[in-house]
Protein backbone atom coordinates (compact mmCIF):
# COMPACT_ATOMS: atom_id res chain seq x y z
CA UNK A 1 0.00 0.00 0.00
CA UNK A 2 1.33 3.40 -0.94
CA UNK A 3 0.48 6.74 0.62
CA UNK A 4 -1.10 9.12 -1.89
CA UNK A 5 -1.91 12.12 0.28
CA UNK A 6 -1.87 13.40 3.85
CA UNK A 7 -4.02 16.02 5.53
CA UNK A 8 -3.09 18.15 8.53
CA UNK A 9 -5.69 18.65 11.24
CA UNK A 10 -4.76 21.03 14.02
CA UNK A 11 -4.65 24.58 15.36
CA UNK A 12 -3.69 26.73 12.38
CA UNK A 13 -2.79 29.67 14.64
CA UNK A 14 -0.04 27.67 16.36
CA UNK A 15 2.78 26.83 13.95
CA UNK A 16 3.91 23.77 15.98
CA UNK A 17 1.01 22.40 18.03
CA UNK A 18 1.75 20.06 20.94
CA UNK A 19 -0.51 17.26 19.64
CA UNK A 20 -2.08 16.89 16.21
CA UNK A 21 -3.62 14.34 13.87
CA UNK A 22 -2.47 13.41 10.37
CA UNK A 23 -4.53 11.32 7.97
CA UNK A 24 -3.05 9.17 5.20
CA UNK A 25 -5.45 8.10 2.45
CA UNK A 26 -3.91 5.07 0.75
CA UNK A 27 -4.46 4.04 -2.88
CA UNK A 28 -6.22 0.90 -1.65
CA UNK A 29 -8.92 3.09 -0.08
CA UNK A 30 -7.69 2.41 3.46
CA UNK A 31 -6.91 5.20 5.92
CA UNK A 32 -4.16 5.57 8.52
CA UNK A 33 -4.56 8.08 11.34
CA UNK A 34 -1.41 9.18 13.17
CA UNK A 35 -1.50 10.97 16.51
CA UNK A 36 1.64 13.10 16.69
CA UNK A 37 3.05 14.69 19.86
CA UNK A 38 6.07 17.00 19.67
CA UNK A 39 6.83 15.84 16.10
CA UNK A 40 6.84 12.15 17.12
CA UNK A 41 4.13 9.60 16.19
CA UNK A 42 2.71 8.21 19.43
CA UNK A 43 -0.18 6.16 17.97
CA UNK A 44 -1.23 4.91 14.51
CA UNK A 45 -4.72 3.62 13.79
CA UNK A 46 -5.49 1.76 10.53
CA UNK A 47 -8.99 1.67 9.05
CA UNK A 48 -9.62 -0.87 6.28
CA UNK A 49 -11.92 -0.21 3.33
CA UNK A 50 -15.02 -2.42 3.34
Backbone as JSON Lines, residues from 0, in Angstrom:
{"i":0,"aa":"X","n":[0.84,-1.17,0.0],"ca":[0.0,0.0,0.0],"c":[0.89,1.24,0.0]}
{"i":1,"aa":"X","n":[0.52,2.2,-0.81],"ca":[1.33,3.4,-0.94],"c":[0.52,4.62,-0.56]}
{"i":2,"aa":"X","n":[1.15,5.52,0.2],"ca":[0.48,6.74,0.62],"c":[0.31,7.67,-0.58]}
{"i":3,"aa":"X","n":[-0.88,8.2,-0.78],"ca":[-1.1,9.12,-1.89],"c":[-1.29,10.55,-1.43]}
{"i":4,"aa":"X","n":[-1.79,10.77,-0.21],"ca":[-1.91,12.12,0.28],"c":[-2.05,12.11,1.79]}
{"i":5,"aa":"X","n":[-1.7,13.23,2.41],"ca":[-1.87,13.4,3.85],"c":[-2.58,14.72,4.09]}
{"i":6,"aa":"X","n":[-3.34,14.78,5.16],"ca":[-4.02,16.02,5.53],"c":[-3.59,16.38,6.94]}
{"i":7,"aa":"X","n":[-3.44,17.67,7.2],"ca":[-3.09,18.15,8.53],"c":[-4.34,18.64,9.22]}
{"i":8,"aa":"X","n":[-4.56,18.19,10.44],"ca":[-5.69,18.65,11.24],"c":[-5.1,19.19,12.53]}
{"i":9,"aa":"X","n":[-5.32,20.46,12.8],"ca":[-4.76,21.03,14.02],"c":[-5.08,22.5,14.14]}
{"i":10,"aa":"X","n":[-4.46,23.16,15.1],"ca":[-4.65,24.58,15.36],"c":[-3.8,25.37,14.37]}
{"i":11,"aa":"X","n":[-4.45,26.03,13.42],"ca":[-3.69,26.73,12.38],"c":[-3.02,27.99,12.9]}
{"i":12,"aa":"X","n":[-3.42,28.47,14.08],"ca":[-2.79,29.67,14.64],"c":[-1.47,29.34,15.33]}
{"i":13,"aa":"X","n":[-1.27,28.09,15.69],"ca":[-0.04,27.67,16.36],"c":[0.8,26.92,15.33]}
{"i":14,"aa":"X","n":[1.98,27.44,15.02],"ca":[2.78,26.83,13.95],"c":[3.25,25.41,14.29]}
{"i":15,"aa":"X","n":[3.5,25.12,15.57],"ca":[3.91,23.77,15.98],"c":[3.04,23.37,17.18]}
{"i":16,"aa":"X","n":[1.87,22.8,16.92],"ca":[1.01,22.4,18.03],"c":[1.62,21.25,18.82]}
{"i":17,"aa":"X","n":[1.24,21.13,20.08],"ca":[1.75,20.06,20.94],"c":[1.32,18.68,20.42]}
{"i":18,"aa":"X","n":[0.03,18.54,20.12],"ca":[-0.51,17.26,19.64],"c":[-1.38,17.54,18.42]}
{"i":19,"aa":"X","n":[-1.23,16.74,17.39],"ca":[-2.08,16.89,16.21],"c":[-2.3,15.55,15.55]}
{"i":20,"aa":"X","n":[-3.21,15.55,14.57],"ca":[-3.62,14.34,13.87],"c":[-3.29,14.47,12.4]}
{"i":21,"aa":"X","n":[-2.66,13.45,11.82],"ca":[-2.47,13.41,10.37],"c":[-3.25,12.22,9.83]}
{"i":22,"aa":"X","n":[-3.73,12.37,8.6],"ca":[-4.53,11.32,7.97],"c":[-3.89,10.95,6.65]}
{"i":23,"aa":"X","n":[-3.58,9.68,6.47],"ca":[-3.05,9.17,5.2],"c":[-4.16,8.41,4.49]}
{"i":24,"aa":"X","n":[-4.48,8.82,3.27],"ca":[-5.45,8.1,2.45],"c":[-4.65,7.28,1.45]}
{"i":25,"aa":"X","n":[-4.7,5.96,1.58],"ca":[-3.91,5.07,0.75],"c":[-4.63,4.75,-0.55]}
{"i":26,"aa":"X","n":[-3.87,4.38,-1.57],"ca":[-4.46,4.04,-2.88],"c":[-5.47,2.91,-2.78]}
{"i":27,"aa":"X","n":[-5.3,2.03,-1.83],"ca":[-6.22,0.9,-1.65],"c":[-7.58,1.34,-1.11]}
{"i":28,"aa":"X","n":[-7.68,2.59,-0.67],"ca":[-8.92,3.09,-0.08],"c":[-8.89,3.06,1.44]}
{"i":29,"aa":"X","n":[-7.85,2.46,2.01],"ca":[-7.69,2.41,3.46],"c":[-7.21,3.77,3.97]}
{"i":30,"aa":"X","n":[-7.38,3.98,5.28],"ca":[-6.91,5.2,5.92],"c":[-5.98,4.84,7.07]}
{"i":31,"aa":"X","n":[-5.0,5.7,7.33],"ca":[-4.16,5.57,8.52],"c":[-4.19,6.92,9.24]}
{"i":32,"aa":"X","n":[-4.52,6.88,10.52],"ca":[-4.56,8.08,11.34],"c":[-3.35,8.03,12.27]}
{"i":33,"aa":"X","n":[-2.59,9.11,12.32],"ca":[-1.41,9.18,13.17],"c":[-1.6,10.3,14.19]}
{"i":34,"aa":"X","n":[-1.48,9.96,15.46],"ca":[-1.5,10.97,16.51],"c":[-0.04,11.34,16.77]}
{"i":35,"aa":"X","n":[0.27,12.62,16.61],"ca":[1.64,13.1,16.69],"c":[1.77,14.05,17.88]}
{"i":36,"aa":"X","n":[2.77,13.81,18.72],"ca":[3.05,14.69,19.86],"c":[4.51,15.12,19.77]}
{"i":37,"aa":"X","n":[4.72,16.42,19.76],"ca":[6.07,17.0,19.67],"c":[6.86,16.38,18.52]}
{"i":38,"aa":"X","n":[6.24,16.33,17.34],"ca":[6.83,15.84,16.1],"c":[7.23,14.37,16.15]}
{"i":39,"aa":"X","n":[6.56,13.58,17.0],"ca":[6.84,12.15,17.12],"c":[5.5,11.4,17.12]}
{"i":40,"aa":"X","n":[5.37,10.38,16.25],"ca":[4.13,9.6,16.19],"c":[4.02,8.77,17.47]}
{"i":41,"aa":"X","n":[2.9,8.97,18.19],"ca":[2.71,8.21,19.43],"c":[1.67,7.1,19.26]}
{"i":42,"aa":"X","n":[0.84,7.19,18.19],"ca":[-0.18,6.16,17.97],"c":[-0.59,6.2,16.51]}
{"i":43,"aa":"X","n":[-0.72,5.03,15.88],"ca":[-1.23,4.91,14.51],"c":[-2.42,3.97,14.52]}
{"i":44,"aa":"X","n":[-3.5,4.41,13.88],"ca":[-4.72,3.62,13.79],"c":[-5.02,3.38,12.31]}
{"i":45,"aa":"X","n":[-5.19,2.12,11.92],"ca":[-5.49,1.76,10.53],"c":[-6.98,1.44,10.41]}
{"i":46,"aa":"X","n":[-7.59,1.95,9.34],"ca":[-8.99,1.67,9.05],"c":[-9.05,1.08,7.65]}
{"i":47,"aa":"X","n":[-9.55,-0.16,7.55],"ca":[-9.62,-0.87,6.28],"c":[-10.89,-0.5,5.51]}
{"i":48,"aa":"X","n":[-10.77,-0.45,4.2],"ca":[-11.92,-0.21,3.33],"c":[-12.79,-1.46,3.32]}
{"i":49,"aa":"X","n":[-14.1,-1.27,3.37],"ca":[-15.02,-2.42,3.34],"c":[-15.25,-2.88,1.94]}
